[in-house]
């Protein structure tokens, strides 16, 4: 029997999911925006807010969906997976309670402490802004200042790196968060390992490094992610096999403590002088990290979904031995003052041709649409990331050359962080870890 999959969400991550599942199912999708890449792959793309659980269930019923994949964290927090499960549509994504491992950072840290999950930094939680400010003043060292709720990757302030203690306190007072987590600043190199989880089974994917800062050289404010890269094997150039294994052990311990968890578990880690520590967990694929991982996954995603639904052991995952480099194109002024409503031209054929001109025989250039406004035959920027290109080839440097050429072919009206995946920046990461290990 052919499966009918409902995809919830309309960003670059969801376009990557759509591309991965569409060859093996009948795909339907819903999102608050009309992503042209998803629309081209789906039988129907219906405009529905990602947090409107009842409307999503109605669409799933209309489509006779047998499976659902939840993309964005906002939908998980709103209980969309719970509502779909109750309606008899298996949702590959955690219910709202299990998704608290992402949606409530105070809960996340308490869970780690109570369950003895390795890699947890020292932390304190506060629901009183002035008490938090007093703690910042009294703390001997630098802190990561995190709102407990969802902020789209843009709410964290790190003293001694991004801001002074005075600026961190001013931010807390201006933002007036309900709760905040203050934790020791972790110094090292960040990386992500994402895992498919169901019925206590865990299947991990290659490590990816995201680049949150807006500008070249890791300068500027944090963003939702300007791009990312992965290598041809499980680890990244600044890691060794033991570092990757330590991250997987942390994910294993987390799943052991969450026996009913299903969906994707994303571990954001910091490789420090003391070993691998946990920056945070997310309850879904990363964006952009999904665009690195899914294009090189050779195991059909639909096979993972059906095994999870049917209570079978998850299939072992196979990945092509190829590196990937993802670069996002964003509106001018992003993230602080983005220009929306700017018409952009994206030449899909020229993007695809970039691999033939700049890569090896195994090279590939992929385009993933994210937050664009499609009106008639034209595309316009919104206030968020517009689209991403991914270069795929045998080495990171070759994949970066493809991504670079693909962006040049994509058109004007957007800004790109050029240095992601460049040999000089990758070497900086290697040198940094070498110094930490001395």
C-alpha positions in Angstrom: 0.0 0.0 0.0 1.3 3.4 -0.9 1.7 5.8 2.1 0.1 9.2 2.2 2.3 11.6 4.2 1.2 14.9 5.5 4.0 17.4 6.0 3.5 20.3 8.4 5.6 23.4 7.8 6.9 25.6 5.0 10.5 26.4 5.6 13.8 25.2 4.1 13.9 22.3 6.6 10.4 21.2 5.4 11.4 21.5 1.7 14.3 19.1 2.5 11.9 16.7 4.2 9.5 16.9 1.2 12.3 16.2 -1.2 13.3 13.1 0.9 9.9 11.6 1.2 8.1 12.6 -2.1 9.6 9.8 -4.3 8.1 7.1 -2.0 4.7 8.4 -1.1 1.8 10.6 -1.9 2.7 13.9 -0.3 0.4 16.6 1.1 1.6 19.6 2.9 0.3 22.5 4.9 2.0 25.7 6.1 1.3 29.4 6.8 3.3 30.3 3.7 3.3 28.9 0.2 6.8 27.4 -0.3 7.2 26.9 -4.1 9.6 24.0 -3.7 7.2 22.1 -1.5 4.2 23.0 -3.8 6.1 21.4 -6.7 6.5 18.1 -4.9 3.1 17.8 -3.1 -0.3 16.7 -4.4 -1.7 19.7 -2.5 -0.2 22.5 -0.4 -2.9 24.0 1.8 -2.4 27.3 3.6 -2.9 26.6 7.3 -1.2 28.0 10.4 1.3 25.5 11.7 -0.2 25.8 15.2 -3.8 25.2 14.2 -4.1 21.6 15.2 -7.8 21.1 14.4 -7.4 22.5 10.9 -4.4 20.3 10.3 -6.3 17.2 11.4 -9.2 18.2 9.0 -6.7 18.4 6.2 -5.1 15.1 7.1 -8.6 13.5 7.1 -9.4 15.1 3.7 -6.1 13.7 2.3 -6.5 10.2 3.9 -3.1 10.7 5.4 -1.5 7.6 6.9 1.6 9.4 8.3 2.5 12.9 9.3 5.9 14.6 9.8 6.0 17.7 11.9 8.7 20.2 10.9 8.6 23.4 13.1 8.9 23.6 16.9 5.9 25.9 17.1 3.7 23.1 15.9 5.1 20.7 18.4 4.6 23.2 21.2 1.0 23.6 20.1 0.3 19.9 20.4 -0.2 19.2 16.7 1.4 15.7 17.0 -0.9 14.9 19.9 -4.0 15.9 18.0 -2.9 14.0 14.9 -2.2 10.8 17.0 -5.6 11.1 18.7 -7.2 11.3 15.2 -5.5 8.1 14.1 -2.7 9.7 12.0 0.7 8.6 13.2 2.8 11.8 13.7 6.5 11.5 13.5 7.2 14.2 16.1 6.9 14.3 19.9 3.8 15.4 21.7 3.8 18.7 23.5 4.9 17.2 26.8 7.9 15.4 25.3 8.7 18.4 23.1 9.4 20.4 26.3 13.0 19.2 26.0 13.2 22.0 23.4 10.3 24.3 24.2 11.2 24.8 27.9 14.9 25.3 28.5 14.4 25.3 32.3 12.7 21.9 32.1 15.5 20.7 29.7 18.2 21.5 32.2 16.3 20.1 35.2 15.6 16.9 33.2 19.3 16.5 32.5 20.3 17.0 36.1 17.6 14.7 37.5 18.2 11.9 34.9 22.0 12.2 35.1 22.4 13.0 31.4 26.1 13.6 30.7 27.3 16.9 29.5 25.0 19.3 31.4 26.6 22.6 32.3 26.1 24.3 35.7 22.9 26.4 35.6 20.3 28.2 37.6 16.7 29.1 36.6 14.9 32.3 37.5 11.3 33.7 37.2 12.3 37.0 38.7 14.2 39.4 36.4 16.0 41.3 39.2 17.1 38.1 40.9 18.5 36.9 37.6 20.4 40.3 37.2 21.8 39.9 40.8 23.1 36.5 39.9 24.8 37.8 36.7 26.5 40.5 38.9 27.6 37.9 41.5 28.7 35.2 39.1 32.5 34.8 38.8 32.8 34.2 35.0 30.8 34.4 31.9 27.2 33.2 31.4 24.9 32.1 28.7 21.6 34.0 29.3 18.7 32.0 27.8 14.9 32.7 27.9 13.2 29.5 28.8 10.8 29.5 25.9 11.1 29.5 22.1 12.9 32.4 20.5 13.8 31.0 17.0 17.5 30.8 17.9 17.8 34.5 18.5 17.1 35.0 22.2 20.4 33.9 23.8 23.0 36.4 25.0 26.5 35.3 26.0 28.5 37.5 28.3 32.2 37.9 27.5 31.4 37.0 23.8 28.4 38.8 22.4 27.5 41.3 25.2 28.8 42.7 28.5 27.1 41.8 31.8 25.4 45.2 31.8 24.0 44.6 28.3 22.8 41.2 29.3 20.9 42.6 32.2 19.5 45.4 30.1 18.2 42.8 27.6 16.5 40.8 30.3 14.8 43.9 31.7 13.7 45.1 28.2 12.5 41.6 27.1 10.8 40.8 30.4 10.8 37.0 30.0 8.7 34.9 32.2 11.6 32.6 33.1 15.3 32.6 32.2 18.1 30.0 32.5 21.6 31.3 33.4 24.3 28.8 32.8 28.1 28.6 32.5 29.5 29.8 29.2 30.8 26.9 27.2 33.9 27.6 25.2 34.8 25.4 22.2 33.4 24.4 18.9 29.7 23.7 18.4 28.3 20.8 16.4 25.0 19.0 15.9 24.1 15.3 15.8 20.5 14.6 14.8 18.8 11.2 15.5 15.6 9.4 14.4 13.9 8.0 17.5 10.9 5.7 18.0 10.1 3.0 20.6 13.4 3.4 22.3 15.3 2.9 19.1 17.9 5.6 18.1 19.5 6.0 14.6 22.1 8.8 14.3 23.2 11.0 11.4 26.5 12.6 10.5 27.6 15.7 12.5 26.9 19.1 11.2 28.2 22.5 12.1 25.8 25.5 11.9 26.8 29.1 11.7 24.5 31.3 13.8 26.3 34.7 13.4 25.0 37.0 10.7 28.3 38.0 9.1 31.7 36.6 7.9 34.2 35.7 10.6 31.5 34.9 13.1 30.6 38.5 13.6 27.3 40.1 14.3 24.1 39.0 16.0 22.7 35.5 16.1 20.3 34.3 13.5 18.2 31.2 12.8 21.3 29.9 11.0 23.2 31.3 8.0 24.5 28.0 6.8 26.2 24.7 7.7 28.5 22.0 6.6 29.1 18.3 7.0 31.9 16.0 6.0 32.0 12.8 4.1 32.0 10.7 7.3 30.2 10.9 10.6 32.6 13.4 12.3 33.7 17.0 11.3 37.4 17.9 10.7 37.9 19.4 14.2 36.5 16.2 15.8 37.8 12.7 16.3 35.7 9.5 16.5 35.6 9.7 20.3 34.0 13.1 20.2 31.3 11.9 17.9 30.8 8.8 20.0 30.5 10.9 23.2 27.7 12.9 21.6 25.9 9.7 20.5 26.2 8.4 24.1 24.5 11.5 25.4 21.6 11.1 22.9 21.4 7.4 23.9 21.1 8.4 27.6 18.5 11.0 26.8 16.3 8.5 24.8 16.6 6.0 27.6 15.1 8.6 30.0 12.4 9.4 27.4 11.1 5.9 26.5 7.9 7.3 24.7 9.7 9.9 22.6 9.2 9.7 18.9 10.5 11.9 16.0 13.8 13.6 15.6 16.0 14.4 18.6 18.6 17.1 17.8 21.6 17.5 20.1 23.5 20.7 19.9 26.9 20.1 21.5 30.0 22.0 22.4 33.4 20.3 22.1 35.3 21.9 25.0 38.7 21.3 26.6 36.8 19.1 29.1 35.0 17.1 26.5 31.5 17.2 24.8 28.9 19.3 26.6 25.2 19.9 25.7 24.3 23.4 24.5 20.7 22.4 24.0 18.3 19.8 22.7 15.7 20.4 19.9 12.7 18.2 19.2 12.9 18.3 15.4 15.3 18.6 12.5 17.6 21.7 12.5 17.2 24.3 9.9 19.6 24.4 8.0 21.0 21.0 9.3 18.2 19.0 7.7 19.5 20.3 4.3 22.9 18.7 5.0 21.6 15.4 6.3 18.7 14.4 4.2 20.2 14.8 0.7 23.0 12.3 1.6 20.7 9.8 3.4 20.4 6.7 1.2 17.9 4.9 3.4 14.4 6.0 2.4 12.9 8.4 4.9 9.5 6.7 4.4 10.9 3.4 5.6 11.9 5.1 8.9 8.4 6.5 9.2 6.6 3.3 8.6 8.9 1.3 11.0 8.2 3.9 13.7 4.5 3.7 13.2 4.3 0.0 13.0 6.5 -0.6 16.1 9.3 -2.2 14.1 12.9 -1.8 14.7 14.1 1.3 12.9 16.2 0.5 9.8 19.9 1.0 10.0 20.7 4.3 8.2 23.1 4.5 5.2 24.7 7.8 4.1 26.6 8.5 0.9 30.2 9.3 1.7 29.9 12.9 0.5 30.3 16.3 2.1 27.7 19.1 2.1 27.8 22.9 2.4 24.6 24.8 2.9 24.5 28.6 2.5 21.4 30.7 3.2 20.3 33.7 1.1 18.7 36.3 3.4 17.0 39.7 2.8 19.2 42.8 3.2 19.3 43.9 6.8 18.6 40.5 8.2 18.3 39.7 11.1 17.9 43.2 12.8 16.1 45.2 10.1 15.3 42.9 7.2 13.9 44.3 4.0 10.7 42.5 3.0 8.8 42.7 -0.2 11.9 42.8 -2.4 11.4 40.9 -5.7 14.0 38.2 -6.2 14.8 36.0 -9.2 15.9 32.4 -8.6 17.1 30.6 -11.7 16.6 27.0 -10.7 18.2 25.6 -13.9 21.4 27.7 -13.4 21.6 26.6 -9.8 21.5 22.9 -10.8 24.1 23.5 -13.6 26.6 24.9 -11.0 27.5 21.4 -10.0 28.5 20.3 -13.5 30.7 23.4 -13.9 32.4 23.4 -10.5 32.1 19.9 -9.0 33.2 16.4 -9.6 31.1 13.7 -11.4 29.5 13.1 -8.0 28.8 16.7 -7.4 25.3 18.1 -6.9 23.7 21.6 -6.4 20.4 21.7 -4.6 18.0 24.6 -4.0 15.7 24.7 -1.0 13.1 27.5 -0.6 12.4 28.8 2.8 10.5 32.0 3.8 9.5 33.6 0.5 6.2 35.2 -0.6 5.1 33.6 -3.9 2.7 36.0 -5.8 1.6 34.9 -9.2 4.8 34.0 -11.0 7.1 36.1 -8.8 9.0 35.6 -5.5 9.5 38.2 -2.8 11.5 38.4 0.4 9.9 38.3 3.8 11.6 39.2 7.0 13.2 35.8 7.4 15.6 33.6 5.4 14.6 33.3 1.8 16.3 30.2 0.3 19.3 28.0 0.7 21.6 26.3 -1.7 23.5 23.1 -0.9 26.6 21.9 -2.6 27.2 18.1 -2.4 30.6 16.5 -3.3 33.4 14.4 -2.1 35.1 17.0 0.1 34.0 20.1 2.0 36.0 22.4 -0.2 34.5 20.9 -3.4 31.0 21.1 -1.9 31.6 24.7 -1.0 32.7 25.6 -4.5 29.5 24.2 -5.8 27.4 26.1 -3.2 29.3 29.3 -4.1 28.6 28.9 -7.8 25.0 28.0 -7.2 24.5 31.2 -5.2 26.0 33.3 -7.9 23.5 31.8 -10.3 20.6 32.3 -8.0 20.1 36.0 -8.5 20.3 39.4 -6.7 18.3 41.0 -3.9 19.7 38.9 -1.1 22.7 38.7 1.2 24.9 35.6 1.9 27.5 34.7 4.4 30.3 33.8 2.0 32.8 32.1 4.3 30.8 29.1 5.4 32.6 25.9 4.3 35.7 27.8 3.0 38.9 26.0 3.8 40.2 28.9 5.8 37.2 28.9 8.2 37.2 25.1 8.5 40.9 25.3 9.4 40.2 27.9 12.0 37.9 25.4 13.7 40.6 22.7 13.6 43.2 25.1 15.1 40.8 26.2 17.8 40.2 22.7 19.0 43.9 21.8 18.8 44.6 24.7 21.2 41.8 23.6 23.5 43.4 20.1 23.7 46.9 21.3 24.5 
